[in-house]
C-alpha cells in the first residue's frame, strides 16, 4: 500500500551533467539525507565538502571494466525496488543487509550529444549508458515509495517538496512519467543511431522521441490541444532558433515557419540574397535580389494578397531596410540566420511580430527522415534532399533554353519542391511570378498560377502578364499536353519537368509546336 508523503532518508546521486548537483546535494544534506554516489559525482561532492558514501562501499564491489559495471548489483536494485510495506521484501532486505534508497537522481551518459558531435562508432558505443537506465526504471517502477529525478530542471521542485517532510505521491508519479519517457527517448536515440550506422533502411521497429519545447495554446484549430517537441537535432531551423521578440509561436506558425526556412535554404547565400514568403505551408513569393530589400520586394510582388499575415524567411542577415519594408504589412513571423541591431530596433515597434534567429541555414542536401502519422501507424521516408544542376538536365525540344531561361528553370524547380502537389511555378528574372499549389489537376494548377499572375499585373499596373517570357516548373510529369499548353498560353517560354509520362512524346511535340524550350529532370518532387 502506497502512502502520500514519503520521507527521504537516503539518496543515490549519479549524474553525467553535474549542473546544480552541489546545491541539490547540500539541500539534501541539510535535511539529514545520507548521500550515496559513484565516480565523478562522488568526487565532486567531496570536493564541495559534503559527506558521501561510495556505492562501491555499499555493494562490496569496486567499479570495474572501465566503469561499465558499478551499480548493477542487488544492494542497489534491492534498495530501489523493495516494497516498504511488504513483509517479505523487508525481510529480504534485513537478511541481506540491503539499505532502502528513497531518492534516485540520475542523468545519463551524453549519448545524443556524442552522436551530434560526429564521434566515431566506438566512442558512441561507450557513451551508451547501461546502469543509469536500469536504476531509473527500477526506481520509477517503485514510485509508491521511491522518488526518481532525471532532469536538472526538476531539482528545485524536488527541494520544494522536501519542505513538507518528504515527496508527495503525485510528485513521485510525475517524476516516474518523466523518468520512463527519458529512458524511452534514450533507447530511441540509440536504436536510430545504430540503424543508420549499419545502414538498416527499414528496421523491424522504429521509435521516435522528443523533449517538450512548449505547450501550445491549441493545434491547427482552437478545439485541438497541441504541444511542440524537439528531437535533439542540431539542424538549424524553427526548433533550434532563438525567439528574440513577439508573441508565443502557434502550431500553424511553427509549421509554416519550418516550411519557409527549409525553402529559402535552397538558395546558397554565396549566390546572393533570397527571400521566401509562405502562407499555409505554400510559397506565395520567392525571389533573389541584389539586396534583401530588393528580394523581399520581388517576392511580395508575386502575390501581395496572400503575403498578408504570412511568414518571411531570409537566407542571410536581416538588415534595417528590409525590416522596415516587412513591417509595412502584417507579418506573423520572420526567420533568418542573423539580424542587425538596426533591424531589431525597427521590429521592436511591432511587439507581436515574432522574430527568430537560427545562427545558420539547414543543409538541404543532408540526409534525414520525415514521419507522418496515419491511422494505425506511421509513414517514414528519407527527406527530399534531391538537388539538380545543369549537367543533370536533358534538353528534349528542338530549341534549347537560353542561359537566362535555364537559370529561371532551376530557380522554379527549387521552389516547386516546396509547393504542395500538384505544383506549378512560374519564374522570371529570379523571382516567382505565379504559383499554383495543391490542385487535383495539374492543368488547374497551371491556370490558377497564371490567373494569380494576372491579378498581380492589375495591382502593379503592368501592361502584360508577368508570366510572359517566364520559365515554368512542374513537380511531376505532364500526363497530357493540356497543362503544358496552359503554361504556354500564359506566356511561358521554357519548361522544366521530370518526364516519364506515357505521353512524353506528345508533350514534347506540343512544346516544339509552341516554340518552347523544355528540359527533363528525371526526378519528381511530390509534396503531400
Steps between C-alpha positions, in 0.01 A plus 500: 500500500650831393488810716484864402794671671815288506804633688842480336772357722745370242569624145714364218641774276681395180499757223682571177378862486606646834311828458335582834631183664679668790207725590262204492732280705549775756123545531460127553782490755342787691185287524700215653504285187785249465674539163617208287682559174735365234818604322515860386182596685642379831826685432311825430299466823811438709678796346199710604548382858195274509504158667433227246517121502627318191265247343801267479507501880130407510528219244836369611617508141721764339408671177640281225533456126571871446186595691270271302409319822446696821128519592378172350472326836222370733616738773400788269201357319364335813512836673309658213246225429404376848139564600519658843162362609568140389623282784679266262687787332590656833618162629721448193654843552576421865640156416737631233585837656335699221443866584189673361568777248223759507625737231683435173649794310651385171560656162648287228820487301476767227434256215296741286760776535778255415326398178425863413873579525571239233688264731625168364317172547698376801465831684124497446482144632686597819251782555204263515399500867397166651497537877323836490192384305482183708490697826255756358257231390526321833443814707220626277322165523506533878371859500261411779803532728792632293548839334680502164648821355666496157494867391692789652198725456311290761753559780329811634161327503656209691647732764164675533331161559737427785362799685193291585709224654531286187371458147134466414360207302388740227856630466648150494256395229587803292872432541446133407326608179792729418746223584346240272466754220870579538614138479266444205643803321853383580437155356332658197812708437726196530287286269471777241876554504572128469254467210691774318839358599424161346296648213181322601248692288188337642570352844231276647416763761543876504461736793460877500553722801515867587539749781224749569587845368166662577137425560303675228176688551336266249572305183393574146163601641394630844326175597823300457760484779863501389862514610838556332784253558866515400669185374851596606618572146750781450356582156446880492133586482190588694567239772850629575437870440512773761182708510608860550154652530132458432209291617537131572513293184185310411471155347439648156782755547748222570385291206510791256828639630665164452371487141628853430847445640551164329403662171726804526789272595486365143674821394870526584578832672822513297283547191318797651208593726181297478162546669205262527151596613279211613130469572345174618823311424499610134719774352316808379824664391869411472772718349866585479628856494807716520390579855258338741271799462490447123447125544216561745337751264513254210364214714218719632407605146425140407186493715450797731158381611621164628814651654284687753537320832770273359839369609819659363829308482841633396816309411728759666511794739181701537591868464320819596375594152343157451354501851334833428338365182381185675331698777294697248255208478374256761750215534477212745860376519842595361782244512862555397848373588585837659367853545657844532444725801323749273253234385433400860424858594255533208324175591480604864220737402300197386468320832294210366724424203701187573869523410708182494877471456653163415873563475520317167316329217401132486687286249229412248720227353550327836343162561213474745153356545147626520215343693128518438230335704225301333225302665669217683856585407766729358646568160876552512703618204829666414488879493467632144859616464510465123707769328565565132742708295520573129694180408214294650242646260403350165389736223222324304369778274631635175578829669747499788440742785694824518732562793239725665224241447720228648565708812129565544414134442737386773362770733143386428600137554638575846182681595271230357660249738337694787156551346214260575420272208385547237752784473558748219746786549568788257829688542635803318824681573571304818158553658178303510223670303233232541452199727232232463481261794308199625258451214364161404571576132836625373333710232299674773823583683636650176191712450476612863863610502446696178180654635671614818775652285232686309352630825839636602548661158191709572623589850842601368359681196690279255414505132559126459491184707810446717505141371583612144857390435510292819625151574256252652569200723271204558572277800396189305457409134222638285264205442352686203608797295218719639695613809800593290281685249338694786848614601577597139177701484612683813818604317755252634788436259687225687388195695670275754329176602595143597373321192407133511141523374366249247422810293842666524531497122166678468600760761838558333333543162261754651794689650677505161187624327467780757866593461582411860831379635454205734731297722434180693639440847428131550414593860157562650423731793154401629416670829181388672 
